[in-house]
Amino acid sequence: MINVIGLGYIGLPTALMMAAHGVEVVGTDYNKELVDTLKSGRTTFKEDGLDELFAKAVDSGIEFSTEYQVTDTYIVSVPTPYDKFSKKIDACYVVSAVKSVMEVCRKGAVVIVESTVSPGTIDKFVRPVIEENGFVIGRDIHLVHAPERIIPGNMIYELLHNNRTIGADDKEIGKKVKELYASFCQGEIVVTDIRTAEMTKVVENTFRAVNIAFANELAKICRQDDMDVYEIIKICNMHPRVNILQPGPGVGGHCISVDPWFLVGDYPSLTKLIGESMAVNGSMPDFVLNRIYTIMKENGLTDISRVGLYGLTYKENVDDCRESPALQLLENQKNSAVQLKVYDPYVSDDIVENQYHDFDKFLNDVDLVVIMVGHNQIRENLDKLDGKIVLDTRKVYKTASDKVYYL
């Protein structure tokens, strides 16, 4: 039996996927309300295919609990934030989960950390917890790091098809864990050592963050001299060895906006490029805010309460708002006397001021619409924006006009 610890955006789909493919699974989370919701037959966030996967897992016998289980295999999938001052990883949730596992696990148990961690985190934080509880690593407890590689909005497909990395002290244990993930994963599964697995996951997200920062910096350069950054990137990407990503209003989520800081925090003198890239991405919400004021001035608009942000989530077609550019922009604007209006079809709870839940009413109350997220809803309803001034930060519109502006 597998005990999956942490039933959030990564842990829940992983637990469901394993259960749906014949693995005996109990999912554990300290949040009783979350566990009760799952027990009642409802999922806790929106994701294409998640409800269908949930139904299959329930039919296969998955259970949910607030209690850690007595078993021989654990998957720890809890958050790993970072300290915003030091930029170092905050491993408190991982440490707490492993401590609780040590209280109930059998000797010989395998503890698999799926949470994304900085290189050396397992050596520095996890091993001491195990040893302090009187276990000998490699004999009483076997450690494995199997970082997730999925993204909200396409989780189910990516769980099935993405390649995986298994980092283990003991290659034989690594092979056994590989067999566990191979119960559902159709991608290639590589077995390596733990620190390599830690590093590769962080490097993957750091590469994307640096690429996005390059695109964002190009957008700023092109804005200053009135060039079309999208056309420039399109032409450059025709080169067989160039692949520039698209600029945007910033980065969010719990990967690209967080993981690169782990390297900056641990290697401050060696990560100048990464640190500057994160600063560029972090500056984009302010850049968008300044674009709003410029566009208002060009169009004779004086009332910022007639400006509305479309999109609160960090990416399209999900309900995940963690670290989203829109929330960063609103935080930067919070000292203003008048706040921007906000609407997102995927966010049903009130999480900010002036938040609307009716698209038509939102549009009726604004003159300038700032597209922060390219949800399918806005792409399919661009005609409703006719007559509005639009700042399109996601290139939803194919061409600009006297009413449609880009970054």
N, C-alpha and C positions, 0 to 999 in steps of 0.2 A: 504494500500500500504506500502511496505517495502522499505526503502532507505538504500542500502548497501554502506557504506563509505569505500573506498579503494578497488581497483580492481586488487590486486596483486595475489600472489600464493594461498592465502586463500580466499580473498574476492570474486574474480571472480568465482571460482568453487561453492562457497556457493550461490552467487546470481543466477547463472545459474541453480543450482539444485533446488532452491526454485521456480524459474520461470517455470522450466520444470514440476514441480508438482502442478501447478495451482495457485501459489501465485503471486500477482501483485508486480513486482519488478522494481525499478529504481536503477541502479548502478552508483555511483558517484566517480569520481577521479579528483584530481587537475591537473593531467597530461593530457593536451589536446591532445597530440599526441597519447597517449594510448587510450583515449576515441574515437578519430577519427578512429583509427584502428578497434576498436570494432564496431563502427557504420558502417564501410565499410564491415563488415561481416567476419572479420578475428580475430582469437585469438592472444594473445600476448606472449604465451609461449607454449612449447610442453608438452603434457601430454596425455597418453593413454585414449581415450574416450572423451577427452575434446571437440574436434571439433563436435562430434555427439551430445554431451550435449548442446553445443552452438547453434546448429541448432534447437534443440527442444525448447530451451529457447526463441530464436528469434521468432519461430512460435507461441509461447505462449504469445508474446508481451513484452518481456523484453526491457527496454530502457536504454540508457547510456547517462550520462551528466557530465559536470564539475560543475553543480550547485547542492547545497543541496536542497532537496525537502521539501515542507510543508506537513507533514504527522504526524502519531502518533506512528510509530515504526521505529527505526534506528538500524542498525547493524554496529558497528565500527570495521573495520578489517584493521588496519594500522600497520606499523612496530613498534617494540619495541626494539631498540638497547640498548646496555649498555655502560656506560662510562668505557673505558679500563683502566683508572687509579683507580677509586674508586670501580669499579665492580658493581655499582648501576645501576638500570634501568634508561634509558633516556625516560621519558614519554611524550616528547614534541609533538610527532605526535598524540598521543591519546588526549592530552590536546587541541591541535589545532582543532582536529576533533570535540570534544565535544563543544568547544566554537562556532564553526560554526553551529552545530546543534541547540544550544541555540538561535541563531539568527532567526531561521525559524520555530522551532517545535511548535506544538500545546500543550496547557496545557493538562496534563494527558498522555503525550507521554512516551513511554518505550524506554530507551536507553540501548541497549545490546552491551557490549564490548566483542568482540571475541578475540581481540589481547591478546597474552600471557603476563601476567604482574606478578610482584612479589607480595607476600602477603602484603596487606595494600596499594597497589598502588591506588586503587579506593577511599579508604578513604582519602589518602594523597593528591592526585592530581585531581581526577575527581569530587568528591563531592564539593570541594571549587569552582570550575568553575561554577557548576550549581547554587550554593547558591549566588555567586557574581552577577549572572544575575537575581536575584530576585525570583528564583523559590524555592518552598518548596519541598524537596525530600520526596517522599511518598504520596504527594498530587498532585503537579504540574508535577513532573517528577518521573518516576519509574526507578530505576537502576537495571541492571542485568549483570552478567558475565557468558558468555557461551563459554569457551575456546575451540578452535578447537582441533581436534585430528586426523589430517590426515597427510600423508607424500607424498611428490612428488614422482611420479612414480606409485602410486596406489591411487591417490586422489579420483577418482570417486567411486570406490568400497568402500573405507573407509568412505566417506561421507554418503553412504547408510547404511553401516553395523556396523560401530564403535559405541560403547556406548558413551553417551554424559553426561556432567554435567552442570546443570543450577544453578547458584548461584543468589539468589534474596533476597532483604530486606523483601519483602512480599511474602509469600508462594503462595497466590492466583495469583499474577503476575507471579511467577515462573511457575505455572501450565499452565497459558496462553501461556507463551513462550515455554514451553514444547510441547504444542499442535502445535505451529508454526513449531518447528523442527520435530515433528512427521509427518508432511506432507510428509517428504521424508525419515527420519532416521528410519531404521528398528531395530537398537540396543536399548538397555535399556537406558532410560533417567532419571537421578537422579536429584531431586531438593534439594538443600541445601542452606546454606548461602553464601554470596559473598566471604568472606575471605577463607572459606574452598575450594571453587571452585578455587580461585587464587592459593592456596597452592598445591592442588592436581595436577594441570597441571604442575607446576614447579617441583614437586617431581617426577612425572612420567619420565620426561626427565633427571632429575638428577640421578635417579636410573640407567637408561641406560648408562649415561656418566660414572658413577662409575664402572659399570660392564665392559664397554669397556676398561677403564683404567686398571682394573685388568688383562684383557687379554693382553693389550699392555705391561704391566710390566712383565708378564710371558714371553712374546716374547723376551724381553730384557734379562731376566735371562737365558732362553734357548739358546739364541744366544751366550752368554758368554761361556757356557759350552757345546756347540754343541749338544743340544737336540732338538727334533722335537716338537715344541709347539703345532702344529695342532694335532698330534697323542695324545699328553698328554691331550689336551682339549677334544678330542673325547672320550677318555677312561673315563675321569672324568665325562663327561656329561652322561655316562651310569648310574651313580648313580641317583636314582629317585628324589633326592632333590638338584641336582647340575645342573645349566644351565649357563655355562660360554659362553659369546659371542666370536666372532672371533677377533683377533688383526688386525690392519690395519695401514695405513700411517698417521692417525690422524682422527679428526672428523670435520665435516663442516655442512653447512646448517644453518637455523635460529632457530634451537631448541636445539639440544644437545650441540652445541658449544657456545650457548648464555645463555639459561635459568638457568643453574646451577650457573652462576655468580651472578644472582639476589640474591640468598641465601647467597653467599659469601659476596656480597656487603652489605647486610642488617644485617647479623649475623656473622661478621668476626671472633669473638672469639669462635664461636660454630660450625664452618664449616671446621675444619682442614682436615677431610677426603675428603670432596667435593673439597676443594681448591687444595689439593695434587693430586686428581684424574684429575682435569682440567689441572694441570701442566704436569702430565704424558702424557695426550692426546695431549697437546700443544707441547710436546717435540718430537713427532713422526716424523714430517716432517724433523727435523734435524737428527733424527736417520736414516731415509731413505737416506738422503744426505750422511751421513757417510758410509752407506752400499754401496752406489754408488761408492765412492772413494775406498773402500776396494775391491770391485769386479773388478774395473778397474785395480787396482794394481795386483790382483791375475791373471788377464788375459792379462797383459802386455799392457793395453790400456793407452795411455797418453793424448789423445785429448778429452776433455770433450765436445767439440762441436759435437762429434759423439755419444753423449748420448741423448736419447729422452724420454720424459715423455708421456705416453699414458693416456689421461684423464685429463680434467680440472674441471669437475663438481665435486660436493661433494659426489655424489652417482651414481649408474649405471642407464643408460637409461633415464636420465632427462637432461635438459639444464640449470639447476640451479647451478651456480658457487659460491654462497654465502659462504664465509669462508672456501672454499675447501682446503684440505690438499695440493693439487698441487700448488695452488696460494700461500699458506703459505711457501712451499718449495722454490718456485721461489723468493719470497720476501727475504728469508734468503740467497739466492744465488746471489742476485742482484748486490752485490759489486764485484763479480768475473769478470775478464776481458772477459771471454767467457761465454755466456749463453747457457743453455740447450735448445734443440729443444722440441717442444710441438705439440701434435695433439689431437683433440677430435671431434668425428663425430657429436656431438650434439651442438657444439659451432661454429656458422657460422660467427660471427663477430670477428675481430681481437681485442683481449683483452690483449695479452701479446706479447713480442718480440719473434721472431723465431717461430711463430705459423703457422702450416701447415693446409691445408684444403684438401689435397689429401693423403689418407692413404698409397698408394703404394710409393709415392714420399717421404713421411716421413720415411718409412721403408728403402728406398734406401739410405737415408742420415744419418743413424745411425747404430752403431754397438751394442750398449747396449740399450735395450728397458726396461723402468721401467713402469710396469703396475700399475697405480695409481687408476684406476677405472675399474670395471669388466663389462663394457658395453657388451651387447649381440654381438656386432660386433666383438670384440676381441675374445670372446669365440668361435665364429663360424669361425674364421679365424686364428687359432693358427698355421696352416700349413704355413702361410705366414711368421711366425717368425722363421722358420727352418733356422739354420745357425747363428742366432742372439744369443747374450748373453741376458738373460732375468732376471730382478729382479721383481718377482711377489709378490706384497704387498697385493693382494686380493685373493690369493689361487685359481687363475683361472686354473692353471695347477694342475692336480691331484697328480702328484709326481714330486719331484725335480730331477735334473740330473746334469751332469757336465756343462750344459749350462743354466740351470734354477735354480735360487736362490730364497730363501724366506727371509722374514724379519729376 
